[in-house]
Amino acid sequence: MVLWHVDDLKISHKDASVTTKFIEWLSTKYKGLTIHWGKTNDYLGMDLDYSIPGVLTVSMIKYTKAIIDEFPDTIMSSAATPAADHLIRVRKNNKSIILPEDQAVAFHHTVAQLLFLLSRARRDTQTPVAFLTTRVKEPDKDNWGKLKRVLKYLKGTLTLGLRLMAEETPVVKWWVDVSHVVHEDCKSHTGASMSMGKGMAITISCKQKINGKSSTESEIIGVDNALPHIFSGRNTSLSVKDTIMVQVSFTKTTKVRYSWNLMVCDQHPGGPSTSKCGISLSKIKWTKKRCC
């Protein structure tokens, strides 16, 4: 497998001799290549550790420290969580204090850095960063405080990283859930994650583009948000394995409606279906909670 990013390549193969031959061929085409071998590698700011058999550990300690050090305010303390329970609450325009231009630029820059970080090693910060990306146009003082909360959390958990393990049986498991009408414009929030054993290889946290009239409708919109990633991930996995089973878990109502939609797609040539695409639909058992 060869991964490209501009002029940086990451090459891996189960047979080391294949990797060696490929590098030798590249060396004949391009002179002056810098080659790094071993169980630990630095690639695009990520520290990739393969020293434990069957386990990949991804960490970005240096990059995380650089984000904290470059932030205009000094981060002195740490936080136990990346966000408080009032994360998505927003003041009305006449009560919010808009940040000055230089501070707003710093806010935008730091949020962009956190986006790069969370997509590689720190998935635990995805929900607050996903919200902060919706506030970069006119950030206010409250948004600045929420950003500092994320940085405080990163300061206290600097050595945390992402650990991935894959089971021998090729089953891609997806979990999809939605928080109904949590944003100020009455839109819902979609969350999804994918694992092939232990650790989440793909995670999604995004504000929905349209309003759902009910929680059931919002859940269906949420699954629709995740489907492109589900099918894309399955197709990528098929390039490595001959057969892949994808299991998608969500609520019972969504399962009934969306499984019907997938079966309908079977009528269209080349369309996705539960039989042709290897998609297994299941439900999550929820416990009833009292609201008051």
N, C-alpha and C positions, 0 to 999 in steps of 0.2 A: 504494500500500500504506500502510495506517495501522496503527501499533502503539500500543496503549494501556497505560499503567501509572498507575492512579488518574487524576490530572488532567494527566499528562505525555503528550504525543503526539509520535510521530515519523512524518513524512509523506514519502513518496518516490514518484516516478513518472518514467518515461523522458521524458515531455514536461513541461517546466517550467511551461508555461501551465496544465496541469491542476492542478498543485500550487498555483499562484497563485490560481486560481478557488476551489479548496477552502478555502484560508486566508481569502479574502475572504468566503466564505459563513459560515465559523466566526466571523469578526469581527462579522458582523451579528447572530449569535445570542448571543455571549458578549463582553462588553466587557472591556477591559483585558488582552488577551492579550499575553504576552511571546513574541516570535517571533525565532528565530535562523536565519539563512540561511548558506549557504556550503558549502565542501568539507570543513570540519572542524566537528564539533559535539560538545558535551558532553551526554550523555544518561544519566541515572541513574548518574553516576560514571564512565561510560565515555567515553573520547575516541575518537570515530569519525572516521577520516581517509579521505576519498575523493579526495585530491589526485592519486593515481596512477590513470589510467584503467583500469578493470576490476579494481581492487584495493581491498579494504577492510582497513584496519589498525585494530585495536582495542587500546587500551592503557589502563591504570588506574594510572598512576605515583603520583598524589596519594593515591589510596585505599590503595595498597600501602605508601607511606611512613607513612600514618596508622596502619595495623595494626602496623607495626614500632615506631613511637614510643609507641603506647598500651600495648604489652606490658609487663608488670611488670618483667621482667628486661631490662637493656640489651643489645641485640644489637651486639656490637663487631666480630665477624669475619664472614666470608662462607664459604659452602660451595659446592663444585663441583656437587653433586647435591642434590636435595631430600630424599633418604633414603639410609640405608646398607643393606647387605645383610641386616641383622638387623631390618628394619622390622616384620615381622609376628610376630617371636618375642615371647612373653609369659612373664614369670616366674609361678611358682605363687603362689597367694594368700598362703601363709604366708611367702613371701620378698619380696613386693612391698611397697613403702612408699607407702601411699595419701596423696594430697595433702590438705592442710588445706582447709577449706570455701572460704575466700576465694580460694585458689589454684586450686581446682577450678572455681569460677565463672569466673575469668579464662581458664582453659583452654577451657571450653565457649564462652565469648564469642569467643575468638580463632578457634577452629575454625569457628564459624558465619560469621565474617567471611571466612575463607579459602574457605568454600563459595561465598559470593557472588562472590569474586574469580575462582576457578578456572572457574566456569561461564560466564564472560564473556571473560576475557583470558588467564588463566594455566592452560591445560590441562596444562602440564608438571608441576603439583603435584597432580594429581588422585589418583594412587595413594596417596601418603602421607596426604593429607587424607581419602580414603575410609576408610583404616584408622583414623585418629584419631577419626572420627565413631562408630566402634564402641566407643570407650573413654571417652566423655564421662560415662558413668554413675558410674564409680569410677576416675578417672584416677590413675595412680601416677607416681612419680618418673621412670621410664623413658619414659612417654608425654610428660611435660613436656620431656624432652631431645629426643625425636623432633619435637615441635612446634617447639622452638627450632632444630632442624636445617632445617626448612622455612623459617623466618623468615630464617635465615642465607643460605639459597639465594636467597630473594627480595631480600635486601639486595645480594647480589652481582650480581643480574641485574635490577635495578630497571627498566631501560628496555625490557626484552623485552615483546613483545605478541603478539597473534594476527593473522596476515595470511591473508586468504582471497581466493581467485581461483576463478572458475567457468569451465569449458570451454564452448564454444559448443554442443557436442553434449550434450544433457541426459542424462547418465549419473550416477546417484547410486551411489557405491561405498562398500560397507561391509566392514570387516574385524572378525572376531570371534575371540577366543582366550580360553583358560582356563588358569589355574594350578591344578593338581589338588592338593587336600588341603594347603593352605598355612596355614590358620588353626588356632588351638589346639583348636577343636572339630571338627577334621577336615572342615571345609567348604572348598569351592574358591572361587576368585576369578575373576570375569568381567571381561574388558576388551573394549571395542569402540570403533570410530571410524568416522566418515562424512566423505567428502570429495566435492566436485563438481568438483574440479580440483586446486588446491593449498591446503593448510591444512585442518585438521580442524574442520568446522562443528559436529559433535556428537561427544562422547566419553562413554564409559560406563566406570566402574570401580566395581564393587560386589561385596560378599560374597554368595555364593549363599545362598538361604534354606533349601535342603535339601541333604542329603549325597548325593554320587554314589558308587556302589559301584566305579566304574572311571573312568579318565580319559575314555573314550569317553562314558560317561553324563554326566560333568561337562561335557563339550563340548556335548552336546545341551541340557543345562540352560542353559548359557551362551548358546546361540543363542536359546533360548526367552526369556531375559532381554532380549535385544536386539530380538526381533521386534516388540513394541509400538512401539518407537522407529523401526524400519525402516518399518513400514506408516504410522505417523503422519507421518514425514518425507516419504514418498512422496505421501500425500494432500495435504500442505501444498504440495509442489512442483507438484502438478497444478493448484493454484489459479493458478499463474503460467504454466506450460507446458501445452500440450495433451497431449503425450505425454512420459512419463518412463520411463526404463529403470533398474531397480535391480539392482546386481550385489553379491552377498554372497559373501565369500571366507572359507573356514575349512578345516579339515583334511579329508582324503579320507573317513574313516569317517563323520564328521558329515554330510558332503555326501550320502553315499549314503542314510543313514537319514532325514535331515531332508527331502531332496528328495522321498522317498517320502511323508512325512507331508503335505507341501504338496500333492502330487498327490491324496492322499486327500481333502483339504479341498474339492477341486473337486466332489466328489459332493454336498456340502451346499449348498443355495441361498444365495447371497450370501457363501459362505466364500472365504477367500483361496486362490489357486492360482498356479502358475507361469505359466499361460496368461492368466488374467484380470487378475492384479495386476502383470504385467510384472516378475516376480522372476527373475533369472538366478543360478544357483548355480554356484560355481566352487571349486576347491581351491587351497590354498597348498602349494607344493612345499617340503618341509622337508628339511634336511640332517641325516643321522644324527650324533649326538654320543655320545662315550663317557662313561659315567657315572663311571668311576673309572680 
